[in-house]
């Protein structure tokens, strides 16, 4: 998987969608040598009511994704940029200088997954508009991607992400007035300002560190509100952290 891989949930034409995207090209823009988009699609046999795959079919989706990536990963004429799962189907997105390489790889992988016939689409897209508009997160989904990166690290360390614990947050402000207004707002939302991180000017900005008892698996609703709140007071929300909490551990804060 790409070094800067993002995952988030989105609404796609009225359907719940799970999106995975390589964010490497978000800031650099399209790669001119890969002007053709190849979409490899497949339908689920028994999707959930919301259109996403059941657990067993999700494993098949990941297996197909891995096989396609393995076959094309060493090729200089294609780039895998992401997937979208929605409305009973999965789509894998490749940009290529030679679409035939991707379609050939899809046919090879399809032999081992014959129960899931592939639908191949080849689309001219030199501007990478599909990547930018259908895969790259925008708005509140940007924060969701950052949250999911932290959650993935916790999960990799055996964390029970459904368990409440103390979660620390950080925000920066250019003016002390904005900082004080933000502090008043978060205190009214049952956050606690960390005494050990009293306002201090760091790189020309004022930092506030604060915490509350919350659940990592439900954190995005919290962080999105904090990001909007910080912006309201001309500041910037800078993310969160917490200790790894295995099952049955009790949340504590000195």
WOWO-V710446 format. One record per residue. N is the residue number from 1. RES is the residue in three letters. SS is DSSP state (helix for helix, strand for strand, loop for the rest). NEAR is the number of other ideal C-beta (glycine too) atoms within 10 Angstrom. D_FIRST is the distance of its C-alpha to the first C-alpha in Angstrom with 1 decimal. Layout:
n: (N,N)
res: (RES,RES)
ss: (SS,SS)
near: (NEAR,NEAR)
d_first: (D_FIRST,D_FIRST)
This chain:
n: (1,2,3,4,5,6,7,8,9,10,11,12,13,14,15,16,17,18,19,20,21,22,23,24,25,26,27,28,29,30,31,32,33,34,35,36,37,38,39,40,41,42,43,44,45,46,47,48,49,50,51,52,53,54,55,56,57,58,59,60,61,62,63,64,65,66,67,68,69,70,71,72,73,74,75,76,77,78,79,80,81,82,83,84,85,86,87,88,89,90,91,92,93,94,95,96,97,98,99,100,101,102,103,104,105,106,107,108,109,110,111,112,113,114,115,116,117,118,119,120,121,122,123,124,125,126,127,128,129,130,131,132,133,134,135,136,137,138,139,140,141,142,143,144,145,146,147,148,149,150,151,152,153,154,155,156,157,158,159,160,161,162,163,164,165,166,167,168,169,170,171,172,173,174,175,176,177,178,179,180,181,182,183,184,185,186,187,188,189,190,191,192,193,194,195,196,197,198,199,200,201,202,203,204,205,206,207,208,209,210,211,212,213,214,215,216,217,218,219,220,221,222,223,224,225,226,227,228,229,230,231,232,233,234,235,236,237,238,239,240,241,242,243,244,245,246,247,248,249,250,251,252,253,254)
res: (UNK,UNK,UNK,UNK,UNK,UNK,UNK,UNK,UNK,UNK,UNK,UNK,UNK,UNK,UNK,UNK,UNK,UNK,UNK,UNK,UNK,UNK,UNK,UNK,UNK,UNK,UNK,UNK,UNK,UNK,UNK,UNK,UNK,UNK,UNK,UNK,UNK,UNK,UNK,UNK,UNK,UNK,UNK,UNK,UNK,UNK,UNK,UNK,UNK,UNK,UNK,UNK,UNK,UNK,UNK,UNK,UNK,UNK,UNK,UNK,UNK,UNK,UNK,UNK,UNK,UNK,UNK,UNK,UNK,UNK,UNK,UNK,UNK,UNK,UNK,UNK,UNK,UNK,UNK,UNK,UNK,UNK,UNK,UNK,UNK,UNK,UNK,UNK,UNK,UNK,UNK,UNK,UNK,UNK,UNK,UNK,UNK,UNK,UNK,UNK,UNK,UNK,UNK,UNK,UNK,UNK,UNK,UNK,UNK,UNK,UNK,UNK,UNK,UNK,UNK,UNK,UNK,UNK,UNK,UNK,UNK,UNK,UNK,UNK,UNK,UNK,UNK,UNK,UNK,UNK,UNK,UNK,UNK,UNK,UNK,UNK,UNK,UNK,UNK,UNK,UNK,UNK,UNK,UNK,UNK,UNK,UNK,UNK,UNK,UNK,UNK,UNK,UNK,UNK,UNK,UNK,UNK,UNK,UNK,UNK,UNK,UNK,UNK,UNK,UNK,UNK,UNK,UNK,UNK,UNK,UNK,UNK,UNK,UNK,UNK,UNK,UNK,UNK,UNK,UNK,UNK,UNK,UNK,UNK,UNK,UNK,UNK,UNK,UNK,UNK,UNK,UNK,UNK,UNK,UNK,UNK,UNK,UNK,UNK,UNK,UNK,UNK,UNK,UNK,UNK,UNK,UNK,UNK,UNK,UNK,UNK,UNK,UNK,UNK,UNK,UNK,UNK,UNK,UNK,UNK,UNK,UNK,UNK,UNK,UNK,UNK,UNK,UNK,UNK,UNK,UNK,UNK,UNK,UNK,UNK,UNK,UNK,UNK,UNK,UNK,UNK,UNK,UNK,UNK,UNK,UNK,UNK,UNK,UNK,UNK,UNK,UNK,UNK,UNK)
ss: (loop,loop,loop,loop,strand,strand,strand,strand,strand,strand,strand,strand,loop,loop,strand,strand,strand,strand,strand,strand,strand,strand,loop,loop,helix,helix,helix,helix,loop,loop,loop,loop,loop,loop,loop,strand,strand,strand,strand,strand,strand,strand,strand,loop,loop,loop,loop,loop,loop,loop,loop,loop,loop,loop,helix,helix,helix,helix,helix,helix,helix,helix,helix,helix,helix,helix,helix,helix,helix,helix,helix,helix,loop,loop,loop,loop,loop,strand,strand,strand,strand,strand,strand,strand,strand,strand,loop,loop,strand,strand,strand,strand,strand,strand,strand,strand,loop,loop,helix,helix,helix,helix,helix,helix,helix,helix,helix,helix,helix,helix,helix,helix,loop,loop,loop,loop,loop,loop,strand,strand,strand,strand,strand,strand,loop,loop,loop,loop,helix,helix,helix,helix,helix,helix,helix,loop,loop,loop,loop,helix,helix,helix,helix,helix,helix,helix,helix,helix,helix,helix,helix,helix,helix,helix,helix,helix,loop,loop,loop,loop,loop,loop,loop,strand,strand,strand,strand,strand,strand,strand,strand,strand,strand,loop,loop,helix,helix,helix,helix,helix,helix,helix,helix,helix,helix,helix,helix,loop,loop,loop,loop,strand,strand,loop,helix,helix,helix,loop,loop,strand,strand,strand,loop,loop,strand,strand,strand,strand,strand,strand,strand,strand,strand,strand,strand,helix,helix,helix,loop,helix,helix,helix,helix,helix,helix,helix,helix,helix,helix,helix,helix,helix,loop,loop,strand,strand,strand,strand,strand,strand,strand,loop,loop,loop,loop,loop,loop,loop,loop,loop,loop,loop,loop,loop)
near: (10,16,7,13,16,22,18,20,16,19,10,16,7,8,15,16,19,20,22,21,24,20,18,14,22,16,7,7,11,16,15,10,11,21,16,19,22,25,20,24,17,21,13,20,13,9,17,14,6,12,18,21,21,13,7,9,19,16,11,18,21,14,13,22,19,13,17,23,15,11,17,21,11,6,16,10,16,22,23,22,24,24,22,21,24,22,17,16,17,24,18,24,26,26,25,22,16,15,21,12,18,28,17,13,21,24,11,12,22,18,7,11,15,8,8,18,10,19,12,14,12,15,12,9,19,13,12,22,12,17,22,15,9,16,23,22,19,9,9,16,18,17,22,22,19,20,23,19,14,18,17,13,12,18,15,9,11,10,21,18,18,11,16,16,21,16,22,16,24,18,26,18,22,14,13,11,12,18,22,15,16,23,18,10,16,21,12,8,12,8,20,13,15,16,8,7,14,10,15,10,9,9,6,7,16,20,18,24,18,21,20,17,13,20,14,23,16,12,22,20,11,20,21,18,16,25,20,12,17,24,12,12,19,14,24,13,21,17,16,21,13,19,14,15,21,10,9,7,13,8,14,8,11,6)
d_first: (0.0,3.8,6.6,8.5,7.0,10.2,11.8,15.5,18.5,20.8,23.9,23.5,27.0,28.4,25.6,23.2,19.7,16.3,13.9,10.2,9.8,8.4,11.4,11.7,14.4,16.2,18.8,18.9,19.7,19.5,19.1,22.5,21.6,19.4,22.0,21.4,19.2,18.5,17.9,17.4,19.0,20.2,22.6,22.6,25.6,26.5,24.7,25.7,28.5,26.2,24.3,21.1,20.3,21.9,20.0,20.5,19.4,16.3,15.3,16.2,14.1,10.9,12.4,13.1,9.7,8.4,11.6,11.5,8.2,9.9,13.1,12.3,9.7,12.9,15.0,16.5,17.7,14.8,11.9,9.5,10.1,9.9,11.8,15.1,16.9,20.6,24.1,23.5,20.8,17.1,16.2,13.2,13.7,13.8,15.9,17.8,20.9,21.8,21.1,22.6,19.7,17.4,20.3,21.0,17.5,17.9,21.4,20.3,17.8,20.5,22.9,21.1,20.8,24.3,25.0,22.6,23.8,21.5,22.9,22.0,22.8,23.1,23.9,25.0,23.2,23.7,23.5,20.1,22.1,20.0,16.9,19.2,21.2,19.2,15.7,16.1,17.7,21.3,24.2,23.7,20.2,19.1,20.5,18.9,15.3,16.5,18.1,15.1,13.3,16.4,16.8,13.4,14.7,18.0,16.8,15.0,18.5,20.4,21.6,23.6,22.4,25.3,27.9,29.8,29.9,30.8,28.2,28.8,28.3,28.9,30.4,32.1,35.2,37.1,40.4,41.9,43.4,40.0,38.9,42.0,41.7,38.1,39.2,42.0,39.6,37.2,40.1,41.4,38.1,38.7,36.3,37.8,37.7,36.9,40.1,38.3,36.5,39.6,39.2,38.7,38.2,35.0,34.2,36.8,35.5,36.6,34.2,34.6,32.8,33.5,32.6,33.2,32.6,29.7,27.0,23.3,22.4,24.9,24.4,23.4,26.9,28.2,26.0,26.5,30.2,30.1,28.3,31.0,33.7,32.8,32.7,36.1,37.5,36.0,33.3,29.6,27.8,25.4,23.5,24.1,23.7,25.2,25.7,23.8,26.2,26.3,28.4,32.1,31.9,34.2,33.2,35.4,36.1,38.9)
